């Protein structure tokens, strides 16, 4: 008899990752020091894994506004916007955001994820949604919750989008939905071409500006302002959990559309409204965003510094033109090892592995705040370089030349930087390991190189043992099954003891003989 919980009992990735010391998620932050540094497990680390782009979460003015709102209204509205959960502050925030974004109306919703789920309310059975394959999961789910037909186009591939539009029913309602800035690779949507195609095929356009609102454009209004296409973009979405130092989301556009969503979206009418503290924080952050453009200037200067700093060492930061600075690592286990080494050295960053990226294209995603100091940034670069060389992600010596990045500053209207061959191959899913090392290759290696390969193999096998099932092992006989029963004891032993053994012998040579490098 099948049990709905069976999949939960059989899921082993978490236990294996914990045993190997390579589990990077749900790290509890114990204290914050001005947002750019935090304490985790008693260790103070530089935070380069946050989307707090303008550094406003630690701004005294924002914190004071949130405190005063709690003192006046309490901690929650205890109801939905439709019934008892609307405060005058909600309406003030919506009016100010509509004006800021040059839209007729805006609605604020409790989280950014729920804001994109509200998209489902305007999509009917005969409508078609054209969605970039790298759109955020909340957009994906918002489309899934509707009755509309979804057509996904390859990432920023306008020829593919045009092909799908040309094949669609000309009488169907159509909307093109895209992230403004793509959160993993940091590139920008090709909004100019999307707008052209939308006009040609009678489609609407929506941008998710979660990572560009407050960051891109002269006034910080996001992707459509950056390209000078605000009038041609029908709906714009943003989140408050990033540049606005709060929690919630906004959807802005024509009054009648926003009013319809206000009365029809399940994520609005069946969810408690934004808390008083969240509204007040977002209001104050908006005021600062409008009054202090130097924060955006500083942020983009930092983005340029970090991109070029990484590239000067030999790291590949891909196509990003924004403060989202991904560092290509490759294999997911090596990515976790890199993450762990960063944490131990005092840097908090985020490992990104499949399915968020293609196999063989694992990344360390870094992102920056306008309030990072140059000393902090230099420290991050130094630590990355040390670990990158140790793990053979970058060469022992810096490259003599590298291609500087272009940054999405106001008026530039660039979409992305040119992808390296490695980055392009990773994005296309061509970097997955398709075979092991040959005996001929092994014979040309030094003992240290062999030891390193063995250690990598042990770590890979230990991690990927999570994919083996008991039924598979039973077919192999009783010995593998006995190992399976002791699987909880093996990973830590293999990695901790094996690491010391391989590294010790790898650095000194097998049986005490001096290692000899071979070219």
Beta strands, then each sheet from edge to edge (+ up, - down):
strand 1: 29-33
strand 2: 37-40
strand 3: 43-47
strand 4: 105-109
strand 5: 127-132
strand 6: 149-153
strand 7: 173-179
strand 8: 204-208
strand 9: 235-239
strand 10: 249-253
strand 11: 324-330
strand 12: 347-348
strand 13: 350-352
strand 14: 362-367
sheet 1: 1+ 2- 3+ 12+
sheet 2: 4+ 10- 9+ 8+ 7+ 5+ 6+
sheet 3: 11+ 14- 13+
end
